[in-house]
Amino acid sequence: MQSTSQRQNPPSFAPDRIRVGEVEISGDEILREAQYHPAESFEAACAEASRSLVIRALLLREATRLELISDPANVDERAQQKVIGELLERELPVPETSQPECERFYQDHPEKFRGPELFSASHILLLADASDPDGRKRARERAEELRRELAARPERFEQLARKHSGCPSARSDGALGQIEPGESPAAFEQALRALACGEIASSPVETEHGFHVVRLDARAPGLPLPFASVRDKIHIYLRDRAWRLQLRRYIEGLAAKTEICGYDLR
């Protein structure tokens, strides 16, 4: 009997051989590398794998030129990565980021430095145990009935919440108060984000607790965060961004003085 792997058809895309200077990268190497590059398609994964292998070959070639390693082919991948790290540490100093640069970034991007958006919401919860399919079905149907009733008479929300909701919030007319992102089930939060203030969700929201008829009562944008509380994060971000730019330019420089066949690194 054939194994599953034997029955599978081979990929329809076979990468070409690539040469970086005197180093050849085979199609098999690209296929092996592709498994580490999740992508929308097999071809896209192979393209990312090819780029990664070309960059690695360029860096190892430069490390050899600088006598950080004698022959990359004679060491394993872990040793190669260590040498590449040594090369980059030597050739690309960590950029300095000044306080004024951080302050300017903070002022230019106020939308990035706000506290969480806040919601005020109310709901009517039709309780249903997750292990009871019949009970879940009945709860869904009753939630739909209440939603249809509220579509015609939204002013009855508080009354119906007191009468039908299985949540302790029924005692406060279904009001849940202020909710921060992450404080409610994902489906519940998603429903709130889609609603306008005063609007009732067009369908019940299902969670592990049952089915919710949801109304958004108010929405408040997050308050600006003080610079002092985000300064360190901005510093790290700007430093890393500058380093990545240095790395890209460094690799472009290596590629410009190396003959690369079978792949365009641009």
N, C-alpha and C positions, 0 to 999 in steps of 0.2 A: 504493500500500500504506500502511495506517495505521501510524503509529508506536505504540510500546508505550504511551506516555503518552496518546495519543488513544483507544486501545482501552480503557483503564482506566475504570471507572465512577467518577463523582464521589462524594465522601464523602456518606454518608447524613445527616450531622449538619452543619447550617449555623448557626454562632453568631449570636445576635441582635446588633444594634447596641447599643453601650454609650455612655453620656454621663457624663463627669466634669466637673461644672461646665458650662462652655461648650464643652468639647472633646468631640468625638464620636470613638468608636473603632468602625470598621466591621468587619463580618464578615470581609472580605478581610484586614484587618490582623491579626485574630485568627488566621486560617488561616496567614498567613505566619509569625507568631510561634510557632505551635504546633510547627513543625519543630525548635525549639530546646528543647522540653520533652518529652523521652522519657517515656512513660507506658504503662500497661497497655492503654489504649484510646485511640482518637481523641478521644472525648468528654473523657476525663481530660486529654489533652494540651491541648485547647482551653480547658478550665477553668483549667489552670495558665497558659496564655498570656494568658487574659483577666485573671487576677489580676496578672500581671506588667505588663501594659499599663495597668491601672487604677492600680497603684502608681506607675509611671513618670509617668503623667499628673498624679497628685497632687503628686509631687515637683517636676515642671516648673512646675506651677501656683504652688507656693509659691516656687520660685526666681524666677518672674516677679514675684510680689508683692514680693519682697525686692530686686528690680532687679538680680539676678545675670544675667538674660537679658531681652531685650526681647520677642522672639517666638519660642518654641521651634519653631514650624512652619516658620520660615525657615532653620533650620540642620539639618545631617544628624545621624544617630543618634550618631556619635562625639562631636560637639560637645554634644549633649544629655547624654550620659553624663558628660562632663567637668563640665558645669554641676551635675549631680546630685551628683557627687563633691565639688565645692566647697560645695554646700549642706550636705551631711552633715558635712563637716569643720567647717563653721562652727557648725551647730546641735547636733551630737552630739559632744561632747568624748570622747576615749578614756578610759574609766573606769580609775581606779587600783585595783590589787589589792594588798592588804597581805600581808606575810609571815604574820601570824596566820591570815588567810583561807586562804592556800595550805596551811598546816599543818593547819588544821581539815578542809579537803577531803581531804587525804592520809589523815588519821586516820579520816574517815567512810567512805572508799571503799577499804579495803585490797585488795579484789579487783581493782582497776584497776591496782595497782602491784606486780605480781609478775613475776619472771623467767619465761622460757618453761617450759612443762611438759616434763618429760623422760621418755623411754621407754627401756626396755631390751627388746630384741627378738632373736629368732632367726628364721632362714628357711632354706628349701631352695629354691635357684634352679634352675629348669630353663631353661637358656639357649636362646634362639631369636632368630635375626636378624629384624629387623623387615621385611626385604625377602624373606623366605622363608615364604610362606603355609603350605606343607605342613609345614615345620619348626615353625612356630608351633602348628599343629594338633596335631602329635605332642607337643610340649612341654606343651600344655594338658592333653591326655589323660593324660600321665604324671603331671603335677602332681595331677590329680584322683584318680588311682590312689593316690598317696602320701597324699593327704589322707584318703581313705577308710580306708586302712590305719591311719593315725594316729588316726582317730576311734575305732577299736576298740582300738588299743594306743598311746596317746600317749607312753608311756615310751620308745618306740623313736625318738623325734624325733632325738636326737643321733646315733644309729647311722645312720639314713637320711640325715641331712645329710652325714655324712662320706662316705657311699657315693655319693650322687646329686647333691649340690649343685655347681653350676658356679661358685660364688662362692669367693674365697679364704677366706671365713669357714668353709668346710667343715672346715678344719684345726682350728678351735676349736668344733666341734660345731654350726656354724651360727650361733653367737652373734655379733651385730653390735655389742654393747656399748651404750653410751648414745647416744641419738639425740635431737637437738633439732628442734623444728619447722623445716621448710624444708630439712633436711639429706637427706631422702629424697624419692623421687618422690611426687607428690600422692596417687596412688592407694594407695601403700604407707602413707603417713601417715594417710590416711582410714581404712584398715583397722585400723591400730593404735588409733586413737581409739575405734573401735567395739568393741574387745575388752576383756574382763575379764582380769585378771592370770592367766597360766597357760593362757589359752584360745587355741585354734588357729582361724584364720579358716575359715569354713564353705565358702569357695570360693577357688581360687587367685587371687592378685592379679596382674593383667597390667601390665607396664611395658615400656618399650622394650627392656629386657634379656631379657625372657622372662616366665615365670610363677613366682610365689613362693608357697610354702606358708609362711604367716606365723604366728608365735606371739608373743604379748606376754608377756614375762617379768616386767616390773615397770613401774610408773608412779609418777613422783614429781612432785608439784605444784611449780610454780616458787617460788623463794624470794622473800620480800619484797624489793623494791628500796628502798635507802635514800632518805630524803627529799631529800638533797642532789642525787641523780642525776636526780630527776624534777621538782625545784622549778621550773625554767624552763618546762617543758611545762605544769605546772599553772597557772603564772602566765598564760601565753598563753591557755590554755583558758578560765580564769575571766574574763580581760579580754574575750575574744571573745564569751563567753556574755553578759556584762553589756552589751556593745555591741549585740548582736543584740536583747536585751530592750529597750534604749533605742530602737532602730530600730522595733521593732514598736509600741511605745507612741507614738512620734512619728507613724508612719503612721496609727495609729488616731485620733490627735488631728486630723490633717489630714482624714481621712475624716469625722469627726464634724461638721466645719464646712463640708463640701462636699456639694452635692447630687449623688448618684451614682444614675443610672438604668440598669437592665438588669443590674446585678451587685451581689451582697451581699458585701462584703469581710470580713464577720465570719468 
